[in-house]
Amino acid sequence: MNASRIGLFAAASLLLFTVKTATAHHSFEAEYDSKKTANITGYVTKVDWVNPHAFVFIDSKDESGTVRNYQVEMGPPYALVRGGWKRDTVKVGDKVTVEGAAMAKNGSDKAGSDQPTRMVLANGQKLVMR
């Protein structure tokens, strides 16, 4: 290997080791259908309070009685806090209703929260999910 190839290889290697991978962020409309909304009532099975979006997972019975576990995408934690949420506002086992969740375009058990999607807690309190 000559000196120019070694230099090029070293530069390319350095670039590969110093570039950080970016977390992908998606368009709401690319994943969810804002015209196809639903109310999801059930019991919380998991809460992920993470960036760039928090998630709540809800076991809900469909019309046939089959339990489906919905993954509901909420806004970023900082925005939820500004809207009155706390990290422990919703806990595993809580009964909740998500009003106006936009369902996934691909038909999966995923839903997104867009304005004015709200979560109704067992005590009747309503919180915006964005």
Secondary structure, DSSP 8 states (H G I E B T S, - for coil): --HHHHHHHHHHHHHHHH---------HHHHEEEEEEEEEEEEEEEEE--SS--EEEEEEE-TTS-EEEEEEE---HHHHHHTT--TTSS-TT-EEEEEEEEEETT-SSEEE--TT-EEE-TTS-EEE--
